[in-house]
Amino acid sequence: MHSLLGHEPVDSPSRMATSRKPLLPAWRPRSLRARQLLTASVVLLAFLALTGYVLYLAFVNVAGQLQRDRLHAYAIKYVADIEFFRSGDIYVPEVPPDPRFDRPGSGLYAVIISRDLRWESMSTRGPQLPDVDMLAPNQEEFRGPIKITNTDGTRGEVFRYGIGLTYVQESDSGGEIEIPYSVYIMEDEGTLARQIRLFRGALWTGLGISGLALLLFQLLILRWSLRPLDNVVTELKSVQRGQANRMSDQHPRELAPLTESINALIESERENLERQRNTMSDLAHSLKTPLAVLRTRLDGDASEAELREEVATQLRRMNDMVGYQLGRAASGGHKLFAAPVLIEPHAEQIVRGLEKIYAAKGVICEFEIDERARFHGEPGDLQELLGNLLENAFKWAKSRVLLTVQAGASSAGRRPGLILAVDDDGPGIPEDRIAHVLQRGVRGDERVQGHGIGLAIVQDIVRSYRGVLDVGRSTELSGARFEVTLPPGL
């Protein structure tokens, strides 16, 4: 026994816990239409069931009250017509309030009792009705259902209404004699049950038809309300297949931020791809000439010293070209949804370094930075932007540089824009040279015109943020003014 137990495999608690599967795995519909239709159907069915139950209870209460009032009316009719004789007998009119009182076993019964007499309608012949007792004067009761035995021996039930009264009669001595009596009216429970059954059938049939109609109407509403989402999916598929360049602007306000974000992402990716292609093309085109020169010198009869000098020159040139192209590629892209960046700390860091480089000129940089202004992008882009603009200003300034930063335009639901300007008191840029300075060149050498490679990088960064770079005359310092305007973002 011990050996058998020793060789029996036993699962560890952790293994048993990980291998256990839920008996009822959770099911979640992946479609928004299915989710909304399921939710609406459950709510609608619950509402119809609750409404039907409340209406059913209300009808049962009303039907019971109507039956009580009907039996009460029969009893009052008997009370108004009966009389007691001096002999102790009772007179009941031959024509009853309802013909069923004269039909044996009809289901509607009347019983009148006093101290020494008992009167029953002809309908009481056959069934065995429950015993009744005298009620106190002005006492009423309504009870049911009460068990009875029908004429054929089957079991049945009745509702019973009773009222206690007093009949005043003159005595032989001229006084008054009070004769207490009670009137009972009974009716088969089947009458009320039949009414309730008919009402219940009509109620649930009507609610069922109404529920199906409402579900169909809800389905149509869901299809109509979710059609914009279907259009978004269709347009996205068109963009994926290359049939469209971007999503349209014809969408509801609730979906506008989504479609705008998708369009911005598409445009950003397209621009990044185009920028990479341009960078590789520019780099390949730039390296063709130095490589061709080296090939020519290698195939020629140049001396070793001349060849070394030419190789060093062309390698330095290629190194500059590769560094420039990589710098431009690195500064080209940015995150679409970036956290806001404080501007003043980056500006102070850059200015401290520039003041050391241009210490001999004694240039002073002043700040006018709005506390609300934020740069919504990558910190590296902000450093490249400020660094190149401030370096150009320090290079051409005589003694003063001014950095102005203001919060730009804003709109509801969008992050505000940014206005960044750098002024210097240098010679400035002639108007006829501004277009040439801002012109996009194909070769790196063409882009070094004016303020050099730094200005080309600034233009690429501003363009990637869909901003505008304006170059003009500074009204405060009389030198050059470079103003960058970034629009409100998503």
C-alpha positions as CSV (number, residue, x, y, z in Angstrom):
1,M,0.0,0.0,0.0
2,H,2.9,2.3,0.9
3,S,4.6,1.7,-2.4
4,L,1.5,2.4,-4.4
5,L,1.0,5.7,-2.7
6,G,4.6,6.6,-3.1
7,H,4.5,6.2,-6.9
8,E,1.1,7.9,-7.4
9,P,1.6,11.3,-9.1
10,V,0.3,14.2,-7.0
11,D,-0.3,17.6,-8.6
12,S,1.0,20.6,-6.6
13,P,-1.4,23.3,-5.5
14,S,0.1,25.8,-8.0
15,R,-0.3,23.4,-10.9
16,M,-3.9,22.6,-9.9
17,A,-4.6,26.3,-9.7
18,T,-3.2,27.2,-13.1
19,S,-4.9,24.2,-14.8
20,R,-8.3,25.0,-13.5
21,K,-10.6,26.6,-16.1
22,P,-13.7,28.6,-15.4
23,L,-17.0,26.7,-15.8
24,L,-18.7,29.6,-17.5
25,P,-16.2,31.6,-19.5
26,A,-17.1,35.2,-19.9
27,W,-18.5,36.2,-23.3
28,R,-18.2,39.7,-24.5
29,P,-19.5,40.8,-27.9
30,R,-16.8,42.4,-30.0
31,S,-19.2,44.5,-32.1
32,L,-20.5,47.9,-30.8
33,R,-23.7,47.2,-32.6
34,A,-24.1,43.8,-30.9
35,R,-23.2,45.4,-27.5
36,Q,-25.8,48.2,-27.9
37,L,-28.4,45.9,-29.3
38,L,-27.9,43.4,-26.5
39,T,-28.0,46.1,-23.9
40,A,-31.1,47.7,-25.4
41,S,-32.9,44.3,-25.7
42,V,-32.2,43.4,-22.1
43,V,-33.4,46.8,-20.9
44,L,-36.4,46.7,-23.1
45,L,-37.4,43.2,-22.1
46,A,-36.9,44.1,-18.4
47,F,-39.0,47.3,-18.9
48,L,-41.8,45.4,-20.7
49,A,-41.8,42.6,-18.1
50,L,-42.0,45.1,-15.2
51,T,-44.7,47.1,-17.0
52,G,-46.7,44.0,-17.7
53,Y,-46.4,42.9,-14.2
54,V,-47.5,46.3,-12.8
55,L,-50.4,46.5,-15.2
56,Y,-51.4,42.9,-14.3
57,L,-51.5,43.7,-10.6
58,A,-53.4,46.9,-11.2
59,F,-56.0,45.1,-13.3
60,V,-56.3,42.3,-10.7
61,N,-56.9,44.9,-8.0
62,V,-59.4,46.9,-10.1
63,A,-61.2,43.7,-11.2
64,G,-61.5,42.6,-7.6
65,Q,-62.8,46.0,-6.6
66,L,-65.3,46.0,-9.4
67,Q,-66.5,42.5,-8.4
68,R,-66.9,43.8,-4.8
69,D,-68.9,46.8,-6.0
70,R,-71.0,44.6,-8.2
71,L,-71.9,42.2,-5.4
72,H,-72.5,45.2,-3.1
73,A,-75.0,46.5,-5.7
74,Y,-76.8,43.2,-5.8
75,A,-77.0,43.2,-2.0
76,I,-78.4,46.8,-1.8
77,K,-81.0,45.9,-4.5
78,Y,-82.2,43.0,-2.3
79,V,-82.2,45.2,0.8
80,A,-84.3,47.8,-0.9
81,D,-87.0,45.3,-1.9
82,I,-87.3,42.8,0.9
83,E,-89.8,43.1,3.8
84,F,-90.4,41.2,7.1
85,F,-93.9,40.2,8.2
86,R,-95.3,40.2,11.7
87,S,-95.4,36.4,11.5
88,G,-91.6,36.4,11.1
89,D,-91.6,35.5,7.4
90,I,-89.7,37.4,4.8
91,Y,-90.8,38.8,1.5
92,V,-88.4,38.7,-1.4
93,P,-89.4,40.0,-4.8
94,E,-89.9,37.4,-7.5
95,V,-87.8,39.3,-10.0
96,P,-84.2,39.2,-8.8
97,P,-81.5,41.8,-9.7
98,D,-79.9,39.3,-12.1
99,P,-81.6,36.3,-13.9
100,R,-78.8,34.0,-12.7
101,F,-80.2,34.1,-9.2
102,D,-83.2,32.0,-10.5
103,R,-81.0,29.5,-12.3
104,P,-79.8,26.6,-10.1
105,G,-76.0,26.3,-10.1
106,S,-75.6,29.5,-12.2
107,G,-72.6,30.7,-10.1
108,L,-74.4,33.8,-8.6
109,Y,-76.0,33.1,-5.2
110,A,-77.9,35.1,-2.6
111,V,-78.5,34.2,1.0
112,I,-80.5,36.2,3.6
113,I,-80.4,35.2,7.2
114,S,-82.0,36.5,10.4
115,R,-82.5,35.1,13.9
116,D,-85.0,32.5,13.1
117,L,-85.0,32.3,9.2
118,R,-82.8,31.7,6.2
119,W,-83.7,32.5,2.6
120,E,-81.7,31.3,-0.3
121,S,-82.1,32.1,-4.0
122,M,-82.9,29.2,-6.4
123,S,-79.3,29.3,-7.8
124,T,-78.1,27.8,-4.5
125,R,-79.8,24.5,-5.2
126,G,-77.2,22.0,-6.1
127,P,-73.9,23.4,-4.9
128,Q,-72.8,23.2,-1.3
129,L,-72.1,26.7,-0.2
130,P,-70.1,27.6,2.9
131,D,-72.0,28.5,6.1
132,V,-72.6,32.2,6.8
133,D,-73.0,34.0,10.2
134,M,-74.9,37.0,11.3
135,L,-73.1,40.3,10.9
136,A,-73.4,43.2,13.2
137,P,-75.5,46.1,11.9
138,N,-73.6,48.2,9.3
139,Q,-70.8,45.6,9.2
140,E,-69.5,44.6,5.7
141,E,-67.1,41.9,4.6
142,F,-65.6,40.8,1.4
143,R,-63.8,37.5,1.3
144,G,-62.5,35.1,-1.3
145,P,-61.8,32.9,-2.8
146,I,-63.7,30.4,-0.5
147,K,-63.9,26.7,-1.2
148,I,-67.3,25.2,-2.3
149,T,-68.6,22.0,-3.8
150,N,-70.3,22.3,-7.2
151,T,-73.4,20.5,-8.3
152,D,-71.3,17.8,-10.2
153,G,-69.2,17.2,-7.1
154,T,-66.1,19.1,-8.3
155,R,-64.4,21.7,-6.1
156,G,-64.9,25.4,-6.8
157,E,-64.3,28.8,-5.3
158,V,-66.5,31.8,-4.7
159,F,-66.1,35.4,-3.7
160,R,-68.5,36.5,-0.9
161,Y,-69.8,39.9,0.0
162,G,-71.9,40.3,3.1
163,I,-73.6,43.2,4.9
164,G,-75.3,43.4,8.3
165,L,-78.6,45.5,8.5
166,T,-81.5,46.1,10.8
167,Y,-85.2,46.1,9.8
168,V,-87.4,48.3,11.9
169,Q,-91.0,47.1,12.3
170,E,-94.0,48.4,14.3
171,S,-95.2,46.2,17.1
172,D,-98.8,45.5,18.1
173,S,-98.4,47.8,21.0
174,G,-97.5,50.7,18.8
175,G,-93.7,50.5,19.5
176,E,-90.9,49.6,17.2
177,I,-89.2,46.2,16.7
178,E,-85.7,45.9,15.3
179,I,-85.0,42.8,13.3
180,P,-81.3,42.3,12.6
181,Y,-80.5,40.4,9.4
182,S,-77.6,39.9,7.0
183,V,-77.5,39.6,3.2
184,Y,-74.8,37.6,1.5
185,I,-74.1,37.6,-2.3
186,M,-71.6,35.0,-3.7
187,E,-70.2,34.6,-7.2
188,D,-68.0,32.0,-8.7
189,E,-64.3,32.8,-8.8
190,G,-64.3,31.7,-12.4
191,T,-65.9,34.9,-13.6
192,L,-63.0,37.0,-12.2
193,A,-60.5,34.4,-13.2
194,R,-61.8,34.4,-16.8
195,Q,-61.6,38.2,-17.0
196,I,-58.0,38.1,-15.6
197,R,-57.1,35.4,-18.0
198,L,-58.5,37.3,-21.0
199,F,-56.7,40.4,-19.9
200,R,-53.4,38.6,-19.3
201,G,-53.5,37.1,-22.7
202,A,-54.3,40.4,-24.4
203,L,-51.7,42.2,-22.2
204,W,-48.8,39.9,-23.0
205,T,-49.7,39.6,-26.7
206,G,-49.8,43.3,-27.0
207,L,-46.6,43.8,-25.1
208,G,-44.9,41.1,-27.1
209,I,-45.9,42.7,-30.4
210,S,-44.8,46.1,-29.1
211,G,-41.5,44.7,-27.9
212,L,-40.7,43.1,-31.3
213,A,-41.7,46.4,-33.0
214,L,-39.5,48.4,-30.6
215,L,-36.6,46.0,-31.1
216,L,-36.9,46.3,-34.8
217,F,-37.1,50.1,-34.4
218,Q,-34.1,50.0,-32.1
219,L,-32.1,48.0,-34.6
220,L,-32.9,50.6,-37.3
221,I,-31.9,53.4,-34.9
222,L,-28.6,51.6,-34.1
223,R,-27.8,51.1,-37.8
224,W,-28.5,54.8,-38.5
225,S,-26.6,56.1,-35.4
226,L,-23.6,53.8,-36.1
227,R,-23.4,54.5,-39.8
228,P,-20.8,57.2,-39.2
229,L,-18.6,54.6,-37.6
230,D,-19.1,52.3,-40.6
231,N,-18.1,55.2,-42.8
232,V,-14.9,55.7,-40.7
233,V,-14.1,52.0,-41.1
234,T,-14.7,52.1,-44.9
235,E,-12.5,55.2,-45.3
236,L,-9.8,53.5,-43.2
237,K,-9.9,50.5,-45.4
238,S,-9.6,52.8,-48.5
239,V,-6.6,54.4,-47.0
240,Q,-5.0,51.0,-46.2
241,R,-5.6,49.9,-49.8
242,G,-4.1,53.1,-51.2
243,Q,-7.4,54.2,-52.7
244,A,-7.5,57.4,-50.6
245,N,-4.8,59.6,-49.2
246,R,-6.7,60.7,-46.1
247,M,-10.0,60.5,-44.4
248,S,-12.7,63.0,-45.2
249,D,-14.0,65.8,-43.0
250,Q,-17.6,64.9,-43.3
251,H,-18.1,63.2,-39.9
252,P,-20.1,64.0,-36.7
253,R,-18.6,66.2,-34.0
254,E,-18.0,63.3,-31.7
255,L,-15.9,61.5,-34.3
256,A,-14.1,64.6,-35.6
257,P,-11.2,64.4,-33.1
258,L,-10.7,60.7,-34.0
259,T,-10.6,61.4,-37.8
260,E,-8.4,64.4,-37.4
261,S,-6.0,62.4,-35.3
262,I,-5.9,59.7,-37.8
263,N,-5.4,62.2,-40.6
264,A,-2.6,63.8,-38.7
265,L,-1.0,60.4,-38.1
266,I,-1.3,59.5,-41.7
267,E,0.3,62.8,-42.8
268,S,3.0,62.5,-40.2
269,E,3.9,59.0,-41.4
270,R,3.8,60.1,-45.0
271,E,6.0,63.0,-44.3
272,N,8.5,60.8,-42.4
273,L,8.7,58.4,-45.2
274,E,9.1,61.2,-47.8
275,R,11.8,62.8,-45.5
276,Q,13.7,59.5,-45.3
277,R,13.6,59.1,-49.0
278,N,14.7,62.7,-49.6
279,T,17.5,62.2,-47.1
280,M,18.8,59.1,-48.7
281,S,18.5,60.6,-52.2
282,D,20.3,63.8,-51.0
283,L,23.0,61.8,-49.3
284,A,23.5,59.6,-52.4
285,H,23.5,62.6,-54.7
286,S,26.0,64.4,-52.4
287,L,28.4,61.5,-52.2
288,K,28.5,60.9,-55.9
289,T,30.9,63.8,-56.6
290,P,33.5,63.1,-53.9
291,L,33.5,59.4,-54.9
292,A,33.9,60.4,-58.5
293,V,36.8,62.6,-57.7
294,L,38.5,59.9,-55.7
295,R,38.0,57.4,-58.5
296,T,39.5,59.9,-61.0
297,R,42.5,60.5,-58.7
298,L,43.1,56.8,-58.1
299,D,43.0,56.1,-61.8
300,G,45.3,59.0,-62.6
301,D,49.0,59.5,-62.1
302,A,48.9,61.6,-58.9
303,S,51.7,61.3,-56.4
304,E,51.2,59.6,-53.0
305,A,51.3,63.0,-51.2
306,E,48.7,64.5,-53.6
307,L,46.5,61.4,-53.3
308,R,46.7,61.5,-49.4
309,E,45.7,65.2,-49.4
310,E,42.8,64.6,-51.9
311,V,41.6,61.6,-49.9
312,A,41.7,63.6,-46.7
313,T,39.8,66.5,-48.3
314,Q,37.1,64.3,-49.8
315,L,36.7,62.3,-46.6
316,R,36.2,65.5,-44.6
317,R,33.7,66.7,-47.2
318,M,31.8,63.4,-47.1
319,N,31.9,63.4,-43.3
320,D,30.3,66.8,-43.3
321,M,27.7,65.7,-45.7
322,V,26.8,62.6,-43.8
323,G,26.6,64.6,-40.5
324,Y,24.4,67.2,-42.0
325,Q,22.0,64.7,-43.6
326,L,21.8,62.6,-40.4
327,G,21.1,65.8,-38.4
328,R,18.4,66.8,-40.7
329,A,16.8,63.3,-40.6
330,A,17.0,63.2,-36.8
331,S,15.3,66.6,-36.5
332,G,12.6,65.8,-39.0
333,G,10.1,63.7,-37.1
334,H,8.3,64.3,-33.9
335,K,5.7,62.6,-31.7
336,L,2.2,63.5,-32.6
337,F,0.9,63.6,-29.1
338,A,3.7,65.0,-26.9
339,A,3.6,66.4,-23.4
340,P,4.0,70.2,-23.0
341,V,7.6,71.3,-22.5
342,L,8.7,74.4,-20.5
343,I,10.7,76.8,-22.8
344,E,12.7,78.9,-20.4
345,P,14.9,76.2,-18.9
346,H,16.0,75.1,-22.3
347,A,16.6,78.6,-23.5
348,E,18.7,79.5,-20.4
349,Q,20.9,76.4,-21.0
350,I,21.5,77.3,-24.6
351,V,22.2,80.9,-23.9
352,R,24.8,80.1,-21.2
353,G,26.7,78.0,-23.7
354,L,26.5,80.7,-26.4
355,E,27.7,83.5,-24.0
356,K,30.9,81.5,-23.4
357,I,31.5,80.9,-27.1
358,Y,30.8,84.6,-28.0
359,A,32.3,86.1,-24.8
360,A,34.6,88.3,-26.8
361,K,31.7,90.1,-28.4
362,G,29.9,90.7,-25.1
363,V,26.4,89.9,-26.5
364,I,23.6,90.1,-23.9
365,C,20.4,88.0,-24.4
366,E,17.1,89.1,-23.0
367,F,14.0,87.0,-22.4
368,E,10.3,87.9,-22.7
369,I,8.6,84.6,-22.1
370,D,4.9,84.2,-21.4
371,E,4.3,81.9,-18.4
372,R,1.5,80.2,-20.2
373,A,3.5,79.3,-23.3
374,R,4.4,75.7,-23.8
375,F,6.1,73.7,-26.6
376,H,4.0,70.7,-27.4
377,G,6.6,68.4,-29.0
378,E,9.9,66.7,-28.4
379,P,12.5,68.4,-26.2
380,G,15.1,67.7,-28.9
381,D,13.2,69.6,-31.5
382,L,12.9,72.6,-29.1
383,Q,16.6,72.5,-28.4
384,E,17.4,72.4,-32.1
385,L,15.0,75.2,-32.8
386,L,16.2,77.5,-30.1
387,G,19.8,76.6,-30.5
388,N,20.0,77.3,-34.2
389,L,18.0,80.6,-34.0
390,L,19.9,81.9,-31.0
391,E,23.3,80.8,-32.4
392,N,22.5,82.7,-35.7
393,A,21.5,85.7,-33.6
394,F,24.6,85.6,-31.5
395,K,26.7,85.2,-34.7
396,W,25.4,88.3,-36.4
397,A,24.4,90.5,-33.3
398,K,26.5,93.4,-32.2
399,S,25.6,93.5,-28.5
400,R,21.9,92.5,-28.0
401,V,19.7,89.5,-28.6
402,L,16.0,89.3,-27.7
403,L,14.0,86.0,-27.3
404,T,10.2,86.5,-27.2
405,V,7.8,83.6,-26.5
406,Q,4.0,84.0,-26.4
407,A,1.1,81.6,-26.2
408,G,-0.5,81.4,-29.6
409,A,-4.1,81.0,-30.8
410,S,-6.3,78.3,-29.2
411,S,-9.7,76.7,-29.7
412,A,-12.0,74.5,-27.7
413,G,-10.7,71.0,-27.2
414,R,-7.2,71.8,-28.7
415,R,-3.9,72.6,-27.3
416,P,-2.8,76.3,-27.8
417,G,-0.3,77.3,-30.5
418,L,3.1,79.0,-29.9
419,I,4.8,82.2,-31.2
420,L,8.6,82.2,-30.8
421,A,10.7,85.1,-32.1
422,V,14.5,85.9,-32.0
423,D,15.6,89.4,-32.7
424,D,19.2,90.8,-33.0
425,D,20.8,94.2,-33.5
426,G,23.0,93.0,-36.4
427,P,23.0,94.1,-40.0
428,G,19.8,92.1,-40.8
429,I,18.8,90.4,-44.0
430,P,17.9,92.4,-47.2
431,E,14.4,91.8,-48.4
432,D,15.7,90.6,-51.8
433,R,17.7,87.9,-50.0
434,I,14.9,86.6,-47.7
435,A,13.4,84.3,-50.4
436,H,16.8,83.0,-51.3
437,V,17.6,82.3,-47.6
438,L,14.3,80.4,-47.1
439,Q,14.6,78.5,-50.4
440,R,14.8,74.7,-50.1
441,G,17.9,73.4,-51.8
442,V,18.7,70.0,-53.2
443,R,22.4,69.9,-52.3
444,G,23.8,70.6,-48.9
445,D,26.1,73.3,-50.3
446,E,23.1,75.2,-51.7
447,R,21.5,75.2,-48.3
448,V,24.5,76.7,-46.5
449,Q,23.7,80.1,-48.1
450,G,22.8,82.9,-45.7
451,H,22.7,81.5,-42.2
452,G,23.9,78.1,-43.1
453,I,22.8,74.6,-42.2
454,G,21.2,75.6,-38.9
455,L,18.5,77.6,-40.8
456,A,17.7,74.6,-43.0
457,I,17.2,72.5,-39.9
458,V,15.0,75.2,-38.4
459,Q,12.8,75.2,-41.6
460,D,12.5,71.4,-41.5
461,I,11.4,71.4,-37.8
462,V,8.9,74.2,-38.3
463,R,7.5,72.5,-41.4
464,S,7.2,69.1,-39.5
465,Y,5.0,70.9,-36.9
466,R,3.0,72.5,-39.7
467,G,4.2,76.0,-38.6
468,V,5.4,79.1,-40.4
469,L,8.8,80.7,-40.3
470,D,8.9,84.4,-41.1
471,V,12.1,86.4,-41.6
472,G,12.2,90.2,-41.6
473,R,13.4,93.3,-39.9
474,S,13.3,93.7,-36.1
475,T,11.4,96.8,-35.0
476,E,13.0,96.8,-31.6
477,L,16.6,96.0,-32.3
478,S,16.7,97.0,-36.0
479,G,18.4,93.8,-37.0
480,A,17.1,90.5,-38.2
481,R,13.9,88.9,-36.8
482,F,13.1,85.2,-37.1
483,E,9.5,84.4,-36.0
484,V,8.2,80.9,-35.7
485,T,4.4,80.4,-35.5
486,L,3.1,77.0,-34.5
487,P,-0.7,76.4,-34.9
488,P,-3.0,74.9,-32.3
489,G,-2.7,71.1,-32.1
490,L,-5.0,68.2,-31.6
